[in-house]
Structures are given as structure tokens and as C-alpha cells.
Amino acid sequence: MKIVHVSDAAGAKNNEDLVTVYLHNAGIVDILIFDGASSVSEKNYFDTVAGDAAWFVSTFSAVLKEVVTHGLSQHDSIKLALARFQRDVEASLDLTHIPAYAYPIAAVTWARIIEGGAGAAVQIYALGDCKVFVSNAAGDVRDIDPYENAQEDILKAAIARLKAQGIEDKTQVFAALLPMLRERRAFQNMHDAPTILCMYPQGELKARQYAFDMDRQSQLLAMTDGFYRLVDTYGLYSMEGLVRRCGETELDTLLQQLRQFEQDNLASGAQSVKKSDDASAVRYAWRALNGESTDVS
């Protein structure tokens, strides 16, 4: 088994993405990729140094790691971790005056891989818009979770309207969109069936879940939307082309290509609120024979 991953912050700010791997003795691997949503608040309420989004993904991931076992489902693990996370937060912070739009949220895709003799059984738990794919030795690519974030089209339309008015500076665009962004963030935090990881869900999290088998020659690839800009924002690859390329070369090479393109093309993020975004990807491949060592890097 080999697991490799990359993660890079956009610019000088803290990285709001996180890739984490839990290895169990029973031949079970948990791979999680988080994408914290950038704050739309006037200040950081939870961590003034790391920033609220980075704080949320790192703190929640640490709590989840403490509770997860191979005998507990992904859904129940998330619920248990949230309960402990809430207890810890309430013991250290006064939440009385924090507006709903300031509570951090994050996308997360969790792949649980149960290795067997001929292949592996995979369980996917997904909240938000991270991507996950499987490719085989023949180069066939499957989009395991073909989720479309409808909010992205709403944002693109709003940005296009601002551009038509002559407003293109990123700071001005963000200021103009801020009321809408805050309304959306409050809605996500207060929804009774949230489709995103949030601190205080008002009901059951509405995660997308999948189960499938993959053979020894297959690879699993997950990424945040910042890494997927290579496809849907910049058009440097097709979906299938990116997945195949990630299987052929180092993930860091693709990350460098992403950043170089953004540096060389000043208008690259014209349809996005942010010029560039945190970008992360993780690849799992199981080609080793039983008894060989695990490589996680």
C-alpha cells in the first residue's frame, strides 16, 4: 500500500485544507481530506492566529482521530466527534455573541478502505464539494461522487454581473458579495439537514455515502476544489486527464503546475471570489503483496 498527499495554502495565509490518514491494525485505512471554507466574518472568533477555518479542520480532525475505530461507522464517528468537539469548545469559549455567519464550516470526504485478498472494499462519506475518483490499470476513470455545488453557479453569475458593471478588483468583488456570502454561511450553519460539516448541525448531517470494490491495480484519488481548478476553472485537463496524470507523476508536480499557471495568468481566477485557493490531493494505491510495508508520505 502507498499513500501520498500534497497540501498547499494559497498565498501567505494559513492552510485551510487538511489531509489526514488513520491506519488500523485490522487492514483498514481511513483517508480524510478537509477543505475549510474561508471566513466571511469581520474577525476570527475562535483562533486569531491560525484563523477560524484552519482551526476548525485541524481541531475537529484531532478529535475525530481520538474516537474513530474500525467498528464504528463513519456517520456515527462524525456524530461522536462533533459531540466531543462541542463540549471542548463550550468549555473554553463564550459563544454568546458570535453571529451564525462566523461559525466555520468545511467540506470533507472520507474514504474507508478495507483491504482483502484480491482487492479492497471502499466506503465513501462525503459532505461538501471535495472530489474522489478511482482509476484502474487500463486508465478507466470513475467519478465516485459526481456532486455539483449549485452555489458555485450562483457566485459565478453574481461575479459576472459585477464585472459587467466594471467591478473586477478582488477586494471590491468580495465586499459586494459579502452580504450574500454571510447569508449563505448562516443558512448552512442553521440548516436542519446540512450538506456540509458544521459545528452545530440542527439535525442529521446529510452526507452522501457510497460503497464499492476496487482491485489491486486500481488507485483512489481525492482532492479539494482548489486542486480541481486544474479542470473546472483553468481547463488545463479534462477530469479523466487529470486523474490519469495524477497516477503517472508526483502530485507535487501537478500542484506546482497549478501555482505556476496562476502566477503566469493574472486573470485565471476571474470567475471565482478568490484569485487562488488552498489545494490538496491524496492518492491511495495498493499494489504491494501482503506483508510488505505501508508507505504514507
C-alpha positions in Angstrom: 0.0 0.0 0.0 1.2 3.5 -0.8 -0.5 6.8 0.2 0.9 10.1 -0.9 -0.6 13.5 -0.5 0.2 17.2 -1.0 -1.4 20.3 0.5 -0.6 23.9 -0.1 -2.0 27.2 1.1 -2.9 29.9 -1.4 -0.6 32.8 -0.7 0.7 33.8 2.7 -2.3 32.8 4.8 -2.7 29.7 6.8 -3.7 26.5 5.0 -7.4 25.8 5.5 -7.1 22.3 3.8 -6.0 19.2 5.6 -5.3 15.6 4.6 -5.1 13.0 7.4 -4.7 9.2 7.4 -5.6 6.8 10.2 -4.2 3.3 10.0 -5.9 0.4 11.8 -4.4 -2.9 12.7 -7.3 -4.8 11.0 -6.2 -3.9 7.5 -8.4 -0.8 7.4 -7.2 2.6 6.2 -9.1 5.8 6.8 -8.2 8.7 4.5 -9.8 12.1 5.0 -9.5 15.3 3.1 -10.9 18.5 4.6 -11.5 21.9 2.9 -12.3 24.6 5.4 -14.4 27.4 4.0 -12.7 30.8 4.1 -14.2 33.1 6.8 -16.8 35.7 5.8 -16.6 37.3 9.2 -15.1 40.6 10.2 -12.7 38.9 12.5 -11.6 35.5 13.8 -13.6 34.4 16.8 -12.1 31.0 17.5 -8.4 31.3 16.7 -6.9 34.7 16.0 -3.5 33.1 15.0 -4.4 30.1 12.8 -7.8 31.6 11.6 -11.2 30.1 12.3 -11.4 27.8 9.2 -7.9 26.3 9.7 -8.6 25.9 13.4 -11.9 24.1 12.7 -10.5 21.5 10.4 -7.3 20.8 12.5 -9.2 20.7 15.8 -12.1 18.6 14.6 -9.7 16.2 12.8 -7.7 15.7 16.0 -10.9 14.9 18.0 -12.1 12.5 15.3 -8.8 10.7 15.4 -9.4 10.0 19.1 -12.8 8.4 18.6 -12.6 6.6 15.3 -12.3 2.8 15.3 -12.9 0.3 12.5 -16.0 -1.0 14.4 -17.8 2.4 14.3 -19.4 3.7 11.1 -18.2 6.9 9.5 -21.5 8.6 10.2 -21.5 7.6 13.9 -17.8 8.6 14.2 -18.6 12.1 12.9 -21.5 12.4 15.3 -19.4 11.3 18.3 -16.5 13.6 17.3 -18.9 16.5 17.0 -20.3 16.0 20.4 -16.9 15.9 22.0 -15.7 18.9 19.9 -18.7 20.9 21.0 -18.1 20.0 24.7 -14.4 21.1 24.4 -15.3 24.4 22.6 -18.0 25.3 25.1 -15.6 24.7 28.0 -13.1 27.2 26.6 -15.1 29.9 24.7 -18.1 32.1 25.2 -20.3 31.6 22.1 -23.0 34.1 23.1 -22.0 36.9 20.8 -20.8 35.0 17.8 -23.0 35.5 14.7 -24.2 32.5 12.8 -22.2 33.5 9.7 -19.0 33.4 11.7 -19.2 29.7 12.6 -16.7 27.9 10.5 -17.7 25.1 8.1 -15.8 22.6 6.0 -16.1 20.1 3.2 -14.8 16.6 4.0 -14.5 13.4 2.0 -13.7 10.3 4.0 -12.6 7.1 2.2 -12.5 4.0 4.4 -10.6 1.2 2.6 -10.9 -2.4 3.9 -8.1 -4.4 2.3 -8.8 -8.0 1.3 -7.1 -10.8 -0.6 -7.9 -9.8 -4.2 -8.7 -6.1 -3.6 -10.3 -3.7 -1.2 -13.8 -2.7 -0.2 -14.2 1.1 -0.1 -16.7 3.2 1.8 -17.1 6.9 1.0 -18.6 9.5 3.3 -18.8 13.0 1.7 -20.0 16.4 2.9 -19.4 19.4 0.6 -17.5 19.6 -2.7 -14.3 17.6 -2.4 -13.7 15.2 -5.3 -13.0 11.5 -5.3 -12.1 9.2 -8.2 -11.0 5.7 -8.9 -8.8 4.7 -11.9 -7.8 1.2 -13.0 -4.7 -0.3 -14.8 -6.5 0.3 -18.2 -6.8 4.0 -17.5 -10.6 3.9 -17.0 -11.7 6.7 -14.6 -14.8 6.7 -12.3 -16.1 9.8 -10.7 -17.3 8.2 -7.4 -19.2 11.3 -6.1 -20.3 13.4 -9.1 -21.6 16.2 -6.8 -22.3 19.7 -8.3 -22.2 22.6 -5.9 -25.1 24.8 -7.1 -23.8 27.7 -5.1 -20.8 28.0 -7.4 -23.1 28.8 -10.3 -24.8 31.4 -8.2 -21.5 33.0 -7.3 -20.3 32.9 -10.9 -23.4 34.7 -12.1 -23.1 37.4 -9.4 -19.4 37.9 -10.3 -20.3 38.2 -14.0 -22.9 40.9 -13.1 -20.3 42.8 -11.1 -17.8 42.5 -14.0 -20.4 44.0 -16.4 -20.6 47.0 -14.0 -16.9 47.4 -14.2 -16.1 45.9 -10.8 -13.3 43.4 -11.2 -10.9 44.1 -8.3 -11.0 41.1 -6.0 -11.3 43.2 -2.8 -14.2 45.1 -4.3 -15.9 41.9 -5.6 -15.6 40.3 -2.2 -17.1 43.4 -0.5 -20.0 43.5 -2.9 -20.7 39.8 -2.4 -20.2 39.8 1.4 -23.9 40.1 2.4 -24.9 37.2 0.1 -21.9 35.1 1.4 -22.9 35.8 5.0 -26.5 34.9 4.4 -25.4 31.6 2.8 -23.0 30.8 5.6 -25.6 31.4 8.3 -28.1 29.2 6.3 -25.5 26.4 6.2 -24.9 26.6 9.9 -28.5 26.7 10.9 -30.0 24.1 8.4 -31.7 21.1 9.9 -30.0 18.8 7.4 -26.7 20.4 6.5 -24.8 19.0 3.5 -21.5 20.5 4.9 -19.6 19.8 8.1 -20.6 22.5 10.6 -20.1 23.0 14.3 -23.7 22.8 15.4 -25.9 20.9 12.9 -29.6 21.4 13.7 -30.3 17.8 12.6 -28.7 14.9 10.9 -25.8 15.7 8.6 -27.0 14.9 5.0 -23.8 13.1 3.8 -23.5 11.3 0.5 -22.4 7.7 1.0 -21.1 5.1 -1.5 -19.7 1.6 -1.3 -17.8 -0.2 -4.0 -14.9 -2.6 -4.6 -11.5 -1.8 -6.2 -8.9 -4.3 -7.3 -5.2 -4.3 -6.5 -4.3 -2.4 -9.7 -6.7 0.5 -9.0 -5.9 3.8 -7.5 -8.1 6.1 -5.4 -7.6 9.9 -5.7 -9.3 12.6 -3.7 -8.8 16.4 -3.9 -10.2 19.7 -2.8 -11.8 22.1 -5.2 -8.7 24.2 -5.1 -6.7 21.4 -6.7 -9.5 20.6 -9.1 -9.2 24.1 -10.5 -6.8 22.5 -13.0 -10.0 21.1 -14.6 -13.1 23.2 -13.9 -11.6 26.7 -13.6 -8.5 26.7 -15.7 -9.3 23.9 -18.2 -5.7 22.6 -18.3 -7.1 19.0 -18.1 -10.2 17.1 -18.5 -11.4 15.2 -15.5 -10.2 11.9 -16.8 -6.9 13.5 -18.0 -6.2 14.9 -14.5 -6.9 11.7 -12.8 -4.6 9.7 -15.2 -1.9 12.3 -14.9 -2.0 12.1 -11.1 -1.4 8.4 -11.4 1.6 8.9 -13.7 3.5 11.6 -11.9 4.1 13.1 -8.5 1.2 15.0 -7.0 3.6 17.8 -6.2 4.3 18.3 -9.9 0.6 18.9 -10.6 0.5 21.3 -7.6 3.5 23.2 -9.0 1.8 23.4 -12.4 -1.4 24.8 -10.8 0.5 27.5 -8.9 2.7 28.4 -11.9 -0.4 28.8 -14.1 -2.0 31.1 -11.5 1.2 33.2 -11.3 1.5 33.5 -15.1 -2.2 34.3 -15.8 -3.4 37.3 -13.9 -7.0 36.7 -14.9 -7.0 33.0 -14.0 -9.4 33.4 -11.1 -11.8 35.8 -12.8 -14.9 33.7 -12.2 -14.1 33.0 -8.6 -14.2 35.0 -5.4 -10.6 34.2 -4.7 -7.7 34.6 -7.1 -6.3 31.2 -5.9 -7.4 28.7 -3.4 -5.8 26.2 -1.0 -5.1 23.0 -2.9 -4.8 19.4 -1.7 -4.8 15.9 -3.1 -4.2 12.4 -1.8 -3.6 9.2 -3.8 -4.0 5.6 -2.5 -2.6 2.7 -4.4 -2.4 -0.9 -3.3 -0.1 -2.8 -5.4 2.1 -4.4 -2.7 1.9 -8.0 -1.8 0.6 -9.0 1.6 3.3 -8.5 4.2 5.0 -5.6 2.5 5.3 -2.3 4.4 2.9 0.6 4.2 4.3 3.8 2.8 2.5 7.1 3.8 4.0 10.4 2.7 
